[in-house]
Amino acid sequence: MPVYAVTYTYTDDSAARAAVHHAHREFLGMLVEQGINLVSGPFAEAEAPGALLLFRAADKESALAATQKDPFRLNGLVSDVTVREWIPVLGPLADQLS
């Protein structure tokens, strides 16, 4: 099954993100248990607010749909979501992700 790079661009409301952070992490943990979320995390503080999530999904639409119930999205804390199919080729994780 393909791997998709999902990127979130966060709004500037860091206080609201902090308030739902635990629920957001629980949601992403549930996607890990389902085999959808391979790895995810926020960009460093020096970067624009956002996150990168690598999902395994049947297609681009399914990867996007997996984010619909994320508490960050439900609370309007994600201003943009992009989904791109990603093909791991080289590196220590490439064989595990292919």
TILUMLUM-767850 format. One record per atom (N, C-alpha, C): x, y, z; residue in one letter; atom name. Coordinates in nm, 4 decimals, padded with zeros to 6 digits, always signed. Atoms other than C-alpha are relative to their C-alpha. Example, Ala and Ser with C-alpha at 12.3 -4.5 7.8 and 13.67 -1.06 7.14 Angstrom:
% TILUMLUM-767850
REC; x; y; z; r; a
REC; +00.0890; -00.1190; +00.0000; A; N
REC; +01.2300; -00.4500; +00.7800; A; CA
REC; +00.0900; +00.1200; +00.0000; A; C
REC; -00.0820; -00.1190; -00.0060; S; N
REC; +01.3670; -00.1060; +00.7140; S; CA
REC; -00.0770; +00.1090; +00.0730; S; C
//
This chain:
% TILUMLUM-767850
REC; x; y; z; r; a
REC; +00.0842; -00.1171; +00.0000; M; N
REC; +00.0000; +00.0000; +00.0000; M; CA
REC; +00.0896; +00.1247; +00.0000; M; C
REC; -00.0833; -00.1198; +00.0121; P; N
REC; +00.1363; +00.3474; -00.0867; P; CA
REC; +00.0158; +00.0769; +00.1313; P; C
REC; -00.0270; -00.0890; -00.1123; V; N
REC; +00.2834; +00.5967; +00.1587; V; CA
REC; -00.0275; +00.1426; -00.0465; V; C
REC; +00.0336; -00.1383; +00.0313; Y; N
REC; +00.1590; +00.9557; +00.1674; Y; CA
REC; +00.0614; +00.0929; +00.1032; Y; C
REC; -00.0503; -00.1067; -00.0856; A; N
REC; +00.3310; +01.2627; +00.3071; A; CA
REC; -00.1138; +00.0998; +00.0167; A; C
REC; +00.1073; -00.0931; -00.0324; V; N
REC; +00.0610; +01.4661; +00.4777; V; CA
REC; +00.0646; +00.1147; +00.0773; V; C
REC; -00.0531; -00.1141; -00.0737; T; N
REC; +00.1565; +01.8161; +00.5843; T; CA
REC; -00.1153; +00.0856; +00.0498; T; C
REC; +00.0931; -00.0938; -00.0616; Y; N
REC; -00.0391; +02.0354; +00.8201; Y; CA
REC; +00.0691; +00.1353; +00.0091; Y; C
REC; -00.0408; -00.1353; -00.0339; T; N
REC; -00.0029; +02.4108; +00.8343; T; CA
REC; -00.0932; +00.0431; +00.1119; T; C
REC; +00.0803; -00.0389; -00.1157; Y; N
REC; -00.1190; +02.5273; +01.1756; Y; CA
REC; -00.0362; +00.1478; -00.0059; Y; C
REC; +00.0328; -00.1397; -00.0224; T; N
REC; -00.2986; +02.8493; +01.2551; T; CA
REC; +00.0953; +00.0539; +00.1064; T; C
REC; -00.0883; -00.0612; -00.1005; D; N
REC; -00.1220; +03.0920; +01.4866; D; CA
REC; -00.0498; -00.0174; +00.1430; D; C
REC; +00.0609; +00.0130; -00.1332; D; N
REC; -00.3442; +02.9947; +01.7817; D; CA
REC; +00.0652; -00.1139; +00.0791; D; C
REC; -00.0728; +00.1041; -00.0730; S; N
REC; -00.0861; +02.8019; +01.9843; S; CA
REC; -00.0687; -00.0352; +00.1318; S; C
REC; +00.0712; +00.0286; -00.1255; A; N
REC; -00.2955; +02.8325; +02.3028; A; CA
REC; -00.1117; -00.1009; -00.0242; A; C
REC; +00.1073; +00.0955; +00.0313; A; N
REC; -00.5868; +02.6517; +02.1385; A; CA
REC; +00.0580; -00.1368; -00.0337; A; C
REC; -00.0646; +00.1288; +00.0288; R; N
REC; -00.3505; +02.3837; +02.0050; R; CA
REC; +00.0408; -00.0689; +00.1290; R; C
REC; -00.0418; +00.0577; -00.1282; A; N
REC; -00.2143; +02.3335; +02.3548; A; CA
REC; -00.1198; -00.0597; +00.0735; A; C
REC; +00.1193; +00.0465; -00.0704; A; N
REC; -00.5692; +02.2903; +02.4867; A; CA
REC; -00.0508; -00.1347; -00.0526; A; C
REC; +00.0493; +00.1265; +00.0567; V; N
REC; -00.6485; +02.0007; +02.2487; V; CA
REC; +00.1145; -00.0949; -00.0382; V; C
REC; -00.1182; +00.0784; +00.0362; H; N
REC; -00.2946; +01.8627; +02.2150; H; CA
REC; -00.0137; -00.1471; +00.0409; H; C
REC; +00.0124; +00.1381; -00.0487; H; N
REC; -00.3666; +01.5523; +02.4254; H; CA
REC; -00.0966; -00.0802; -00.0878; H; C
REC; +00.0986; +00.0691; +00.0847; A; N
REC; -00.6748; +01.4616; +02.2202; A; CA
REC; +00.0573; -00.0237; -00.1400; A; C
REC; -00.0654; +00.0138; +00.1311; H; N
REC; -00.4776; +01.5202; +01.8984; H; CA
REC; +00.0979; -00.1177; +00.0019; H; C
REC; -00.0963; +00.1108; -00.0116; R; N
REC; -00.2018; +01.2832; +02.0168; R; CA
REC; -00.0704; -00.1340; +00.0137; R; C
REC; +00.0771; +00.1251; -00.0132; E; N
REC; -00.4573; +01.0194; +02.1192; E; CA
REC; -00.0547; -00.0424; -00.1362; E; C
REC; +00.0543; +00.0298; +00.1323; F; N
REC; -00.6174; +01.0436; +01.7754; F; CA
REC; +00.1094; -00.0577; -00.0902; F; C
REC; -00.1089; +00.0499; +00.0835; L; N
REC; -00.2821; +01.0007; +01.5985; L; CA
REC; +00.0485; -00.1362; +00.0476; L; C
REC; -00.0352; +00.1310; -00.0537; G; N
REC; -00.2008; +00.7098; +01.8311; G; CA
REC; -00.0960; -00.1077; -00.0475; G; C
REC; +00.0988; +00.0940; +00.0520; M; N
REC; -00.5238; +00.5424; +01.7218; M; CA
REC; +00.0321; -00.0345; -00.1459; M; C
REC; -00.0369; +00.0271; +00.1390; L; N
REC; -00.4106; +00.5815; +01.3596; L; CA
REC; +00.1254; -00.0867; -00.0084; L; C
REC; -00.1168; +00.0889; -00.0063; V; N
REC; -00.0789; +00.4175; +01.4549; V; CA
REC; -00.0481; -00.1437; +00.0189; V; C
REC; +00.0520; +00.1346; -00.0279; E; N
REC; -00.2694; +00.1191; +01.5972; E; CA
REC; -00.0702; -00.0601; -00.1211; E; C
REC; +00.0697; +00.0471; +00.1199; Q; N
REC; -00.4688; +00.0964; +01.2723; Q; CA
REC; +00.0957; -00.0218; -00.1180; Q; C
REC; -00.0974; +00.0173; +00.1068; G; N
REC; -00.1476; +00.0903; +01.0660; G; CA
REC; -00.0004; +00.1120; -00.1026; G; C
REC; +00.0077; -00.1128; +00.0936; I; N
REC; -00.2235; +00.4250; +00.8988; I; CA
REC; +00.1155; +00.0975; +00.0238; I; C
REC; -00.1040; -00.0971; -00.0349; N; N
REC; +00.0132; +00.6622; +01.0814; N; CA
REC; +00.1312; -00.0743; +00.0226; N; C
REC; -00.1300; +00.0655; -00.0119; L; N
REC; +00.3683; +00.5408; +01.0235; L; CA
REC; +00.0928; +00.0787; +00.0908; L; C
REC; -00.0786; -00.0906; -00.0841; V; N
REC; +00.5334; +00.8403; +01.1889; V; CA
REC; -00.0581; +00.1398; -00.0183; V; C
REC; +00.0505; -00.1360; +00.0109; S; N
REC; +00.4294; +01.1960; +01.2647; S; CA
REC; +00.0645; +00.0862; +00.1068; S; C
REC; -00.0539; -00.0931; -00.0982; G; N
REC; +00.5497; +01.5036; +01.4429; G; CA
REC; -00.0004; +00.1416; -00.0530; G; C
REC; +00.0018; -00.1409; +00.0396; P; N
REC; +00.5587; +01.8807; +01.4440; P; CA
REC; +00.1348; +00.0438; -00.0560; P; C
REC; -00.1236; -00.0625; +00.0436; F; N
REC; +00.8127; +02.0954; +01.2678; F; CA
REC; +00.0610; +00.0729; +00.1196; F; C
REC; -00.0712; -00.0664; -00.1096; A; N
REC; +01.0747; +02.2547; +01.4943; A; CA
REC; -00.0520; +00.1429; +00.0193; A; C
REC; +00.0491; -00.1343; -00.0336; E; N
REC; +00.9956; +02.5844; +01.6675; E; CA
REC; +00.0511; +00.1075; -00.0943; E; C
REC; -00.0566; -00.1005; +00.0901; A; N
REC; +01.2216; +02.7763; +01.4274; A; CA
REC; -00.0684; -00.0001; -00.1367; A; C
REC; +00.0707; +00.0129; +00.1273; E; N
REC; +01.0016; +02.6627; +01.1364; E; CA
REC; -00.1412; +00.0574; +00.0123; E; C
REC; +00.1408; -00.0405; -00.0014; A; N
REC; +00.6541; +02.7774; +01.0365; A; CA
REC; -00.0796; -00.1086; +00.0715; A; C
REC; +00.0768; +00.0991; -00.0758; P; N
REC; +00.3961; +02.6065; +01.2614; P; CA
REC; -00.0684; -00.1017; -00.0915; P; C
REC; +00.0609; +00.1055; +00.0785; G; N
REC; +00.2899; +02.2719; +01.1209; G; CA
REC; +00.0562; -00.1345; +00.0382; G; C
REC; -00.0429; +00.1361; -00.0302; A; N
REC; +00.3563; +01.9009; +01.1087; A; CA
REC; +00.0099; -00.0812; -00.1286; A; C
REC; -00.0120; +00.0981; +00.1073; L; N
REC; +00.4555; +01.6140; +00.8828; L; CA
REC; -00.0491; -00.1332; +00.0536; L; C
REC; +00.0533; +00.1309; -00.0372; L; N
REC; +00.2680; +01.2847; +00.8961; L; CA
REC; +00.0208; -00.0930; -00.1194; L; C
REC; -00.0112; +00.0991; +00.1065; L; N
REC; +00.3553; +00.9750; +00.6926; L; CA
REC; -00.1064; -00.1050; +00.0231; L; C
REC; +00.1135; +00.0916; -00.0109; F; N
REC; +00.0456; +00.7671; +00.6302; F; CA
REC; +00.0109; -00.1089; -00.1050; F; C
REC; +00.0184; +00.1082; +00.0967; R; N
REC; -00.0089; +00.4318; +00.4649; R; CA
REC; -00.1500; -00.0043; -00.0289; R; C
REC; +00.1413; -00.0028; +00.0379; A; N
REC; -00.3345; +00.4433; +00.2695; A; CA
REC; -00.0154; -00.0523; -00.1419; A; C
REC; +00.0275; +00.0549; +00.1326; A; N
REC; -00.4986; +00.2984; -00.0389; A; CA
REC; +00.0179; +00.1047; -00.1091; A; C
REC; -00.0104; -00.1072; +00.0972; D; N
REC; -00.5056; +00.6353; -00.2144; D; CA
REC; +00.0039; +00.1337; +00.0722; D; C
REC; -00.0132; -00.1343; -00.0553; K; N
REC; -00.4674; +01.0088; -00.1636; K; CA
REC; -00.1252; +00.0422; +00.0770; K; C
REC; +00.1255; -00.0372; -00.0643; E; N
REC; -00.8341; +01.0549; -00.0760; E; CA
REC; -00.0157; -00.0682; +00.1360; E; C
REC; +00.0073; +00.0733; -00.1269; S; N
REC; -00.8138; +00.7890; +00.1960; S; CA
REC; +00.0949; +00.0588; +00.1030; S; C
REC; -00.0957; -00.0627; -00.0913; A; N
REC; -00.5047; +00.9528; +00.3457; A; CA
REC; -00.0580; +00.1297; +00.0554; A; C
REC; +00.0616; -00.1249; -00.0449; L; N
REC; -00.6838; +01.2873; +00.3593; L; CA
REC; -00.1176; -00.0282; +00.0927; L; C
REC; +00.1165; +00.0337; -00.0828; A; N
REC; -00.9990; +01.1278; +00.4999; A; CA
REC; +00.0412; -00.0430; +00.1404; A; C
REC; -00.0467; +00.0446; -00.1317; A; N
REC; -00.7936; +00.9776; +00.7841; A; CA
REC; +00.0258; +00.1170; +00.0939; A; C
REC; -00.0262; -00.1177; -00.0844; T; N
REC; -00.7234; +01.3321; +00.9075; T; CA
REC; -00.1268; +00.0728; +00.0418; T; C
REC; +00.1230; -00.0779; -00.0189; Q; N
REC; -01.0865; +01.4485; +00.9106; Q; CA
REC; -00.0435; +00.0126; +00.1458; Q; C
REC; +00.0456; -00.0034; -00.1397; K; N
REC; -01.1531; +01.3615; +01.2756; K; CA
REC; +00.1114; +00.0381; +00.0979; K; C
REC; -00.1086; -00.0471; -00.0863; D; N
REC; -00.8207; +01.4925; +01.4062; D; CA
REC; -00.0517; +00.1210; +00.0784; D; C
REC; +00.0470; -00.1138; -00.0790; P; N
REC; -00.9082; +01.7271; +01.6960; P; CA
REC; +00.0596; +00.1342; -00.0439; P; C
REC; -00.0552; -00.1247; +00.0522; F; N
REC; -00.6716; +01.9879; +01.5496; F; CA
REC; -00.0817; +00.0493; -00.1184; F; C
REC; +00.0822; -00.0390; +00.1162; R; N
REC; -00.8755; +01.9854; +01.2279; R; CA
REC; -00.1417; +00.0349; +00.0441; R; C
REC; +00.1365; -00.0261; -00.0454; L; N
REC; -01.2119; +01.9676; +01.4060; L; CA
REC; -00.0133; +00.1350; +00.0689; L; C
REC; +00.0018; -00.1276; -00.0723; N; N
REC; -01.1192; +02.2757; +01.6088; N; CA
REC; +00.0560; +00.1159; -00.0827; N; C
REC; -00.0435; -00.1075; +00.0881; G; N
REC; -01.0020; +02.4783; +01.3082; G; CA
REC; +00.1430; +00.0456; +00.0222; G; C
REC; -00.1387; -00.0360; -00.0314; L; N
REC; -00.6343; +02.4715; +01.4121; L; CA
REC; +00.0973; -00.0332; -00.1123; L; C
REC; -00.0805; +00.0316; +00.1176; V; N
REC; -00.5074; +02.3469; +01.0750; V; CA
REC; -00.0554; +00.0836; -00.1147; V; C
REC; +00.0476; -00.0885; +00.1064; S; N
REC; -00.5280; +02.6101; +00.8028; S; CA
REC; +00.0164; -00.0609; -00.1395; S; C
REC; -00.0212; +00.0630; +00.1304; D; N
REC; -00.4007; +02.3865; +00.5210; D; CA
REC; +00.0507; -00.1422; +00.0202; D; C
REC; -00.0450; +00.1392; +00.0006; V; N
REC; -00.3527; +02.0150; +00.4574; V; CA
REC; +00.0392; -00.0347; -00.1436; V; C
REC; -00.0387; +00.0501; +00.1318; T; N
REC; -00.1556; +01.8755; +00.1669; T; CA
REC; +00.0292; -00.1488; +00.0127; T; C
REC; -00.0255; +00.1440; +00.0040; V; N
REC; -00.1283; +01.5109; +00.0686; V; CA
REC; +00.0703; -00.0301; -00.1317; V; C
REC; -00.0758; +00.0376; +00.1188; R; N
REC; +00.1346; +01.3798; -00.1692; R; CA
REC; +00.0500; -00.1424; +00.0172; R; C
REC; -00.0562; +00.1348; -00.0070; E; N
REC; +00.2256; +01.0216; -00.2505; E; CA
REC; +00.1515; +00.0115; +00.0039; E; C
REC; -00.1449; -00.0046; -00.0204; W; N
REC; +00.5822; +00.9582; -00.1380; W; CA
REC; +00.0554; -00.1399; -00.0194; W; C
REC; -00.0592; +00.1292; +00.0306; I; N
REC; +00.8059; +00.6791; -00.2626; I; CA
REC; +00.1368; -00.0091; +00.0678; I; C
REC; -00.1290; +00.0159; -00.0673; P; N
REC; +01.0806; +00.5836; -00.0138; P; CA
REC; +00.0920; -00.0890; -00.0837; P; C
REC; -00.0925; +00.0735; +00.0848; V; N
REC; +01.3872; +00.4691; -00.2066; V; CA
REC; +00.1272; -00.0380; +00.0745; V; C
REC; -00.1283; +00.0242; -00.0637; L; N
REC; +01.7059; +00.5043; -00.0021; L; CA
REC; -00.0056; +00.0340; +00.1490; L; C
REC; -00.0111; -00.0291; -00.1411; G; N
REC; +01.7987; +00.5034; +00.3627; G; CA
REC; -00.0462; -00.1158; +00.0856; G; C
REC; +00.0286; +00.1119; -00.0894; P; N
REC; +01.7548; +00.2820; +00.6669; P; CA
REC; -00.1486; -00.0348; +00.0121; P; C
REC; +00.1434; +00.0284; -00.0144; L; N
REC; +01.3754; +00.3160; +00.6716; L; CA
REC; -00.0672; -00.0375; -00.1325; L; C
REC; +00.0622; +00.0234; +00.1307; A; N
REC; +01.3152; +00.2743; +00.2975; A; CA
REC; -00.0582; -00.1410; -00.0139; A; C
REC; +00.0501; +00.1386; +00.0133; D; N
REC; +01.2820; -00.1059; +00.3116; D; CA
REC; -00.1211; -00.0234; +00.0891; D; C
REC; +00.1134; +00.0175; -00.0914; Q; N
REC; +01.0445; -00.0853; +00.6077; Q; CA
REC; -00.1256; +00.0700; -00.0514; Q; C
REC; +00.1143; -00.0770; +00.0475; L; N
REC; +00.8222; +00.1708; +00.4351; L; CA
REC; -00.0483; -00.0422; -00.1372; L; C
REC; +00.0411; +00.0391; +00.1349; S; N
REC; +00.8175; +00.0170; +00.0879; S; CA
REC; -00.0931; -00.1191; +00.0029; S; C
//
